Amino acid sequence: MLKKGSNSMKYFHLELLDNWKISSSSDISESGKELSFNPVLSKSWLSCSVPTTVLGALVKNKVYEQPYFGKNLKEIPTDQFQVPWWYCKQFHLTEEQSGLFGELIFEGINYKANVWLNSHLVANINQIDGAYKITSFPVTSYLEDGENMLAIEVIPPQPGDFSTGFVDWNPAPPDGNMGIFRPVKLKLHGGALIERPFVKTHLENYEGTVAELTITTDVHNRTKNKVSGVIVGSIGNLKFSKSVTLKPHSHQLVEIDSQQVPELRMENPRLWWPLGLGEPNLYHLQIEFLVNDELWSQTETRFGIRSTADYWVDDIHRGFKINGRKLLIKGAGWTDDLLLMDTHEKLEAQIQYVKQMNLNCIRLEGFWGTDQKIYDLCDEHGILIMAGWSCHWEHEIHMGVPVSERFGAVYKKDDIDHVAKAWEDQIIWLRNHPSIFVWTVASDKVPITELEEKYIESFTKYDTTRPYLNSTGGVGSDQHVIGSEDVVSEISGSSGVKMLGPYAYTAPVYWYTDVNFGGAYGFNTETGPGAQVPVLQSIQKFIPEEKLWPISEVWNYHCGRYEFADLSRFNEAIEQRYGLPENIYDFDKKAQALNYELMRPMFEAFRVNKSKTTGIIQWMLNAAWPKMYWQVYDYYLVPTGAFYAVQKACSSLQIIYNYGNHHIYVVNDELKPSQELMAQVRVYDINSNLLFSARRTLNAQADSSEYIMRLEEIQGLTTTYFLDLRLFDTHGNQLNTNFYWLSTQEELLDYKANLGEFAFHTPSKQYADLTLLKKLPQVNLDARYTIEESNGELIAEVLIENRNDEIAFLICAQLVDENEELIVPVFWNDNYISLLPHEKRVLKTRFKQDGEAKVKVSGWNTNIEQSVKIADTNQVEQNI
């Protein structure tokens, strides 16, 4: 890619992305100095683009096909990744690009590298050492007119190295993610290079009526002469300039504030808000360095005007505020593709999924991403980001070397210096993104004092616009602190957040009744009900047909690791709650029912108890590879039942059932009150007989959880029954629904069993009995749909009508192509719905598809598997 300034110019920005070649050092004999200028002529070289890991390049070249199918990943030899691999690229400098000063920039190499440019050694392994260090090198004297050859010898990470890491949720990548995993850039300039722009924003008051902007940028003089020039900048229509004189071979940090440019004190700025609080407004900053009206260098960035701060509940639990407004963090844990092969299209689909589920945050355990695309997307869509180091560095089992029980692997002086520099580079790289609302410098443990001092020094110097967490673990219940010796810093004290599980099967009632571990109080930075099994169509893509049923060791390989290496707890819950699955199809529908049932109450409980909760992060959001655990949509972007449970649970205005005390609540997350609402509560038995009905009127105040009524014991119920909740506005328009399947035999938790400092699972002494669901009578549904184009997308609307006297339970609508493959991404307004007798509902979705698309509808006790397409969308609307 080539970026040009608007003036007479001596500046070019080249991103060296395409037409690379890669080869193992064991396949070539040349040293770096002697590498051929035509590696394409060598049979051992494979084509690739950068960024890519070594294994990612091999997969794209079909050296290894279907690496995730069955146990194929396990069969990839690892010895080949114990030696260096070469990356080579030829690039051409045009006549106007020749003769300029050059700066070669590496944003991420895992793990060490030697670099040659036109047979000249530019950098060695002492200079490029560490996955998260960002390095740059002047290469002016090595550049040639016309063709140039860049050769990079990448040395793989070794045990004890602070490399990228995946733990718990999938196998380690066979190559350890060795390679050039972030962009390589070449900046050509006139002799003075500007870089690392930063816009520090400060709101004088929380209403955001006045914002003070301070702009900084680095300027490097790469010449042997004194250079005088002008910094010229713009933010929309706002223009500013500043004269700068640089000594030979010098560096200067240039700062421009409202004392110099009064317009940088902005009145009534457009603030950046997270989802649910307002619009995520962004500004664009461009800075040029001009010498005698000639463009020598240029840089640009986007930023948002916003303030971030924390607050405390009962001086124990930390929460966060954006622009002075408290908000409940509703998020999930992010992971990149196992081989770091995510595309920008896949990233965008996933952030759209986050919005679709009404979540406002993702947590990155590690500075993930092969570039800044995910951060850009979160900026644009108003999704908050928790960014911080991975727990990979905190445990001997992952690092491969002894670690400190309290501080993890970073406790020796050289390692402290290494990680502190890497952290500094990441802050500078990412600090303009308004979506990042907190830095987290440790996961399971805390940084040693000497390291935290360096972290604080970096924050003070480079970014004071957001708080930081010394750990994502820490606080227990209101009465005590769990593991205080391990997760309380000597400098900054308690993190004020908790990471106490659970991570495996968790009954719905847990979230309302637990007061010591992961329940609905404080900020739980990672937790969840454990396994979320994909839909059958996805499972068939990575489990061989002969291993599909019964559940086999291949299934287990695609689970987690250690305590999570199989589906034993998930399967037991299915059998105890729903009955033993008869076949893979029966397992599929029961698995999705359990996915939905277990996921919804976690988010609902934190919302109902919002007076004492500040955040909840589901572990996890997505999948690094095809797996059975910790995801709300799978590796193929197919939503599970858990996806729609989150979407339902996090609706901004929702009516909710509390499993713990049987109370009904209306929760309003909006900034405005909702007046004159009507809540409808109905209970049906397993035979679809209405046994209880009540209505209550209420006013839901802004950001509130309003108690409506208690669901008392109802006579005539068998073990399994249904609770139907509806919310209406003053005109009788239905605002929301919530449908629960419950049991008179309530789940009893064994809080004294297998619990310790790390309570990853609270077992059940008695399971809820939902087995009568298998006796629901089969019902016939009528389903008709339309598909129309709108603003470059396709919109499908499907009318589903239950013409029976019985409830149609857990109906799922799917989009498929002409080959019956599921179409993704897909954005249904609701799914896995249940219809009361003679009820009908319209489901809508938007999607993109070049070929044929059709809607399929299926359900727990429905006969229909195919809906009928009709031509006129009015026919759908008229039937409602």
Secondary structure, 3 states (H helix, E strand, C coil): CEECCCCEECCEEEECCCCEEEEEHHHCCCCHHHCCCCHHHCCCCEEECCCEEHHHHHHHCCCCCCCCCCCHHHHCCCHHHCCCEEEEEEEEECCCCCCCEEEEEECCEECEEEEEECCEEEECCCCCECCCCCEEEECHHHCCCEEEEEEEEEECCCCCCCCCCCCCCCCCCCCCCCEECCCEEEEEECCEEEEEEEEEEEECCCCCCEEEEEEEEEEEECCCCCEEEEEEEEECCEEEEEEEEECCCCEEEEEECCCCCHHHEEECCCEECCCCCCCECCEEEEEEEEECCEEEEEEEEEECECCEEEEEECCCEEEEEECCEEECEEEEEECCCCCCCCCHHHHHHHHHHHHHCCCCEEEEECCCCCCCHHHHHHHHHCCEEEEECCHHHHCHHHHCCCCECCCECCCCHHHHHHHHHHHHHHHHHHCCCCCEEEEECCCCCCCCHHHHHHHHHHHHHHCCCCCEECCCCCCCCCCCCCCHHHHEECCCEECCCECCCCCCCCCCCHHHHCCCCCCCCEEEEEECCCECCCCHHHHHHHCCHHHCCCCCHHHHHCCCCHHHCCCHHHHHHHHHHHCCCCCHHHHHHHHHHHHHHHHHHHHHHHHHCCCCEEEEEECCCCCCCCCCECCCECCCCCECHHHHHHHHHCCCEEEEECCCCCEEEEEECCCCCEEEEEEEEEEEECCCCEEEEEEEEEEECCCEEEEEEECCCCCCCCCEEEEEEEEECCCCCEEEEEEEEEECCCCEECCCCCCCCCCCCCCEEECCCCHHHHHCCCECEEEEEEEEEECCEEEEEEEEEECCCCCEEEEEEEEECCCCCECCCCEECCCCEEECCCCEEEEEEEECCCCCCEEEEEECCECCCCCEECCCHHHHHHCC
